[in-house]
Amino acid sequence: MRAFFARTRIFCFFAAGVTLWACLAAAPLQAQRALTPEPYRFFIGGLTLRDSFSGDFNGTLVLGNSEKAFYVPKLYPHLGFGVRFGGLGKAGLWSVSLVRSAHRATFQGRESSASYHALEVSGLGYLVRKFPVRPYVLVGFDIPWASVSQGAEKGGLLSDATYLGVGIHAGGGLLAFVSPRIFLMGGAQYRFLGFLYASGPGRNRDVTNLYVNRTGPRRDKFLRVQGLCLEFSIGYLL
């Protein structure tokens, strides 16, 4: 845990430093021209992120029946990356992103690995429009899936498990142009995810139709997962 907070602080300081550098570099340029060269432009970009998860992804929950079981994992924070496409205007931007992060996973005392993927659709609005560096808020929705190596068991044999769901996110940060076509963004967002289906050996299963620890009560709700994401991205206007 101490190592996690140390790495998180390093990541935050790095993202803040790059954003601050972008702000200082952009100020003289933006004093002479508008932040957005045209009223509306499409853009493409890339991003790096640091994901963390909590809630039902705690490594202790087992769901299943007499035939098979799913070992719900604990995912440890780690770095990820993604690609992005969207449109930028005078009031803000919208974007569609595909992100992936790799994680160390544990469940029932076992060590494993997992990957988190999501298709994210976000809308971003500027809090202040006239500054060279613009603070923003954003909201959006997610279509996430998490794959866990050897996270399911059937007939005594282990196989991979995948959890599918939906979610929403909200956050904020800073955006700054470093040239008429290139802009940088740095910020944080909090995710609220619900994993509805578990996929493994055999047919996909509705999470609410599985039993806790196989023989316990039937689960009456989806897997609730929260997560903090720190993100730094670069965009290029087309």
C-alpha positions in Angstrom: 0.0 0.0 0.0 2.8 2.4 0.9 4.5 1.6 -2.5 1.2 2.3 -4.3 0.8 5.7 -2.7 4.4 6.5 -3.5 4.0 5.5 -7.2 0.7 7.5 -7.4 2.4 10.6 -6.0 5.2 10.2 -8.6 2.6 9.9 -11.4 0.6 12.9 -10.2 3.8 15.0 -9.9 4.8 14.0 -13.4 1.4 14.8 -14.9 1.2 18.1 -13.0 4.7 19.0 -14.1 4.0 18.3 -17.8 0.8 20.2 -17.6 2.4 23.1 -15.9 5.2 23.2 -18.6 2.5 23.1 -21.2 0.8 26.0 -19.5 3.9 28.1 -19.4 4.8 27.3 -23.0 1.3 28.0 -24.2 0.8 31.4 -22.5 2.9 33.5 -24.9 1.4 31.8 -27.9 -2.1 32.1 -26.8 -1.7 35.8 -26.0 -1.5 36.3 -29.7 -4.1 33.9 -31.0 -7.3 32.3 -29.9 -7.1 28.9 -28.1 -9.2 27.2 -30.7 -8.1 28.1 -34.2 -11.5 27.3 -35.8 -15.0 27.1 -34.2 -15.1 23.3 -34.4 -12.4 20.7 -35.3 -12.1 16.9 -35.0 -9.1 15.4 -33.3 -7.3 12.2 -32.6 -5.0 11.5 -29.6 -3.4 9.1 -27.2 -3.5 8.8 -23.4 -1.7 7.2 -20.5 -3.5 6.5 -17.3 -3.3 4.9 -13.8 -6.3 2.8 -12.7 -7.3 1.6 -9.3 -10.4 -0.3 -8.3 -12.4 -1.1 -5.1 -15.8 -2.4 -4.1 -16.7 -5.9 -5.0 -13.4 -6.4 -6.7 -11.8 -7.3 -3.4 -10.5 -10.9 -4.0 -12.8 -12.6 -1.5 -16.1 -13.1 -3.3 -16.8 -16.4 -5.1 -19.9 -16.8 -7.3 -21.1 -20.0 -8.9 -23.2 -23.1 -8.7 -22.5 -26.8 -8.5 -21.0 -26.9 -12.0 -18.6 -23.9 -12.0 -17.3 -21.0 -10.0 -16.0 -17.5 -10.7 -13.4 -16.1 -8.4 -14.0 -12.4 -8.3 -10.5 -10.8 -8.2 -8.7 -8.0 -6.4 -7.0 -5.7 -9.0 -3.9 -3.8 -8.0 -3.4 -0.3 -9.4 -1.3 -0.1 -12.5 -0.6 2.0 -15.7 -2.5 1.7 -18.9 -2.9 3.4 -22.3 -5.5 4.3 -24.8 -6.5 6.0 -28.1 -9.1 8.7 -28.6 -11.2 10.4 -31.2 -13.5 13.4 -30.8 -14.5 16.9 -31.6 -13.4 20.2 -30.1 -15.3 23.5 -30.0 -15.3 26.8 -28.2 -17.2 25.5 -25.1 -15.5 22.1 -24.7 -15.2 18.8 -26.5 -16.6 15.3 -26.8 -14.6 12.1 -27.2 -14.7 8.3 -27.7 -11.8 6.4 -26.1 -10.7 2.8 -26.0 -8.5 2.2 -23.0 -6.6 -0.8 -21.6 -4.7 -1.4 -18.4 -2.9 -4.5 -17.1 -3.1 -5.5 -13.4 -1.8 -7.9 -10.9 -4.7 -9.9 -9.5 -5.3 -12.0 -6.4 -8.2 -14.2 -5.4 -8.6 -16.9 -2.7 -4.9 -16.6 -1.9 -3.8 -17.1 -5.5 -1.7 -14.8 -7.6 -2.8 -14.1 -11.2 -3.0 -11.3 -13.8 -5.9 -9.4 -15.3 -6.6 -6.7 -17.9 -9.2 -4.0 -17.8 -10.7 -2.6 -21.1 -13.3 0.0 -21.6 -15.0 2.0 -24.4 -15.6 5.4 -22.9 -17.8 8.2 -24.2 -17.2 11.6 -22.5 -18.4 15.2 -22.7 -16.2 17.9 -21.4 -17.1 21.6 -20.7 -14.7 24.5 -19.9 -15.2 26.3 -16.6 -13.3 29.3 -18.0 -13.1 29.9 -21.8 -10.8 32.9 -22.2 -7.7 31.6 -20.4 -4.8 30.0 -22.3 -5.1 27.1 -19.8 -8.7 26.0 -19.3 -10.0 24.1 -16.3 -12.7 21.6 -17.3 -15.3 19.2 -15.9 -16.4 16.0 -17.7 -19.0 13.3 -17.4 -19.5 10.2 -19.5 -20.4 6.5 -19.6 -18.4 3.3 -20.0 -18.7 -0.1 -21.5 -16.1 -2.0 -19.4 -14.9 -5.6 -19.5 -12.2 -7.2 -17.2 -10.5 -10.5 -18.1 -8.8 -12.5 -15.3 -6.3 -15.3 -16.0 -7.5 -18.6 -14.6 -10.3 -16.8 -12.7 -13.0 -19.5 -13.3 -13.2 -23.2 -12.4 -15.4 -26.0 -13.9 -14.9 -29.7 -13.3 -11.8 -29.0 -11.3 -10.1 -27.2 -14.2 -9.2 -23.6 -14.2 -9.9 -21.3 -17.1 -10.0 -17.5 -17.8 -13.0 -15.4 -16.7 -14.3 -12.2 -18.1 -16.7 -9.7 -16.5 -18.9 -7.5 -18.6 -20.8 -4.4 -17.6 -21.7 -0.7 -17.9 -20.7 2.4 -15.9 -20.5 6.1 -15.6 -17.6 8.5 -14.8 -17.1 12.1 -13.8 -14.0 14.3 -13.1 -12.0 17.3 -14.0 -8.6 18.7 -15.0 -6.8 21.2 -17.2 -6.4 21.6 -21.0 -3.7 23.7 -22.7 -2.7 24.2 -26.3 1.1 24.0 -27.1 0.6 24.8 -30.8 -2.3 25.6 -33.1 -3.0 21.9 -33.6 -1.6 20.1 -30.5 -3.2 20.3 -27.0 -2.5 18.5 -23.7 -4.9 17.4 -21.0 -4.3 16.2 -17.5 -6.9 15.3 -14.8 -8.6 12.7 -12.7 -12.0 10.9 -12.9 -13.9 8.6 -10.7 -15.7 5.6 -12.2 -18.8 3.8 -10.9 -19.0 0.4 -12.7 -21.6 -2.4 -12.6 -20.5 -5.8 -13.9 -23.6 -7.7 -15.0 -22.3 -10.8 -16.7 -19.6 -13.4 -16.1 -18.1 -15.3 -19.0 -16.0 -18.4 -18.6 -16.3 -22.1 -19.4 -19.6 -22.8 -20.9 -22.3 -20.2 -21.3 -22.2 -16.6 -20.1 -23.9 -16.1 -16.8 -26.0 -13.3 -15.3 -24.2 -12.3 -12.1 -27.5 -12.1 -10.2 -28.2 -15.7 -11.1 -25.1 -17.1 -9.3 -24.7 -18.2 -5.7 -22.3 -16.7 -3.2 -19.6 -19.3 -2.5 -21.6 -21.7 -4.7 -23.9 -22.9 -1.8 -24.7 -19.6 -0.2 -27.6 -17.2 -1.0 -28.3 -16.3 -4.6 -26.7 -12.9 -5.4 -29.5 -10.3 -5.9 -27.3 -7.4 -7.3 -24.6 -6.9 -9.8 -20.9 -6.5 -9.0 -20.4 -2.9 -7.8 -16.9 -1.5 -8.5 -15.5 2.0 -8.0 -12.3 3.3 -9.3 -10.1 6.4 -9.5 -8.3 7.1 -12.8 -5.5 9.6 -13.2 -5.0 10.5 -16.8 -2.7 12.5 -19.1 -3.4 12.8 -22.8 -2.3 14.5 -26.0 -4.6 15.5 -28.9 -4.0 16.5 -32.5 -6.5 18.6 -34.5 -7.3 17.3 -37.9 
